[in-house]
Amino acid sequence: MHAAHEWKESLGRLVRRHRDPVVVQALRSTAAATIAYVIALHLSPEPAPLTAPLTALLVVQVTLYSTLTTGIRRVNSVVAGVLVAIAFSLLVGLTWWSLALVIVASLAVGHLVRVDEFVPEVAISAMLVLGVTAVGNVAWARVLETLIGAVVGLGCNLLLAPPVWVDEAGESIVELARRVRQLMLRVGQEAAGHTPVEHATARLHEARRLDHDIAQVDADLRQAEDSLRLNPRVQEGLLHRIVLRTGLDTLEICTVVLRVITRTLTDLAKERESEPLFPPGTGDVVEQLLSEVADAVVSFAVLVTSHVSANAESAEDRLAAALRQAATTRDKLSRLLLEEIQRDARQWQLFGAVLTETTRIIDELDTEHRSRRLMEELDRCARRQHARLSWVARLRA
């Protein structure tokens, strides 16, 4: 039984590794570069047509959409560099000042034709072609090899269909929500008792570091969005993109509010160095409220990453229940804080800020608020698509 369990775990790790973006990208890039080199050997007059595998290597990306856009810019950059080299070869030879002029002209042309990250490739192509005696043959050979590499790169994405990275982006969103939950739980535990200023400051720094996590999740989500574009296997790509993007936006707002909460508690710890952050009994309610809000954050992340309708309905029910419980606890906390402020109004601004900030997170996670946000985004995308189609119709007319 133990051996069978280990075998299943090894198989699971192998499957996950097969789906890893780095592994998939390496296999597809290697296959594209090799095929492009073999084809170029038969079609190019050059003895070692390395431009073809180099182009295929640069063109093949993780998603079909990025491959198409990158391939077009790559071909444009090489052709522009070759044309600049041909023009200079007809006027001047290869000298130090002509080389400088070629580089300047190539970089300027690269910006004019808008090849973005391939602007240096325009100058590289021009220098390589200009440095060879038989400029004409080498120029057209380089263009041919570039076209071969670009076509092979596009063909590999059509034959070896790139994966849809929605699940990976969803896992990143859920993992971010869990990190937010863990920090909320630690903040709540410290709020229930006496918290030194250095501990409250440490929680503030942890909340600020969540910005780096959001940046990584945003990169994963952009990859998932690209994988949904121009993908025939996805029927509701626009809906998937909007659901995930609006979900990440909501989590980002929650992390910002959490950072404000930790800042408020840090200021409160400075004001109440010799006593607990909250009066006896009230701190326990604050801990309970933050714990319930933390559970709601994870339920929200599970909701926005659920694809099956049954799972989505179950996640929505759990989120609604967590928000109702959190709202009840919030109301209880507001009564306790009001009684405390009536007795002692020294830190009423900070007490009120904690209550306001937790309420803002509850409102952001509300299912009705999310439904309105989704409808607004869908309407905006529909209007933009309608305007684009209208422009095409006017152009045809």
Buried (B, 14 or more C-beta within 10 A) or exposed (E): EEEEEEEEEEEEEEEEEEEEBEEBBEEBBBBBBBBBBBBBEEBBEBEEBBBBBBBBBBBBBBBBBBBBBBBBBBBBBBBBBBBBBBBBBEEBEBEEEBBEBBBEBBBBBBEEBEBEEBBBBBBBBBBBBBEBEEBEEBBBBBBBBBBBBBBBBBBBBEEEEBBBBBEBBBBBBBBBBBBBBEBBBBBBBBBBEBBEBEBBBBBBEBBEEBEEBBEEBBEBBBBBBBBBBBBEEBEEBBBBBBBBBBBBBBBBBBBBBBBBBBBBBBBBBEBBEEEBBBBEEBBBBBBBBBBBBBBBBBBBBBBBBBEEEEEBEBBBEBBBEBBEBBBEBBEBBBEBBBEBBEEEEEBBEBBBBBBEBBBBBBBBBBBEEBEEBBEEBBEEBEEEEEEEEEEEEEEEE
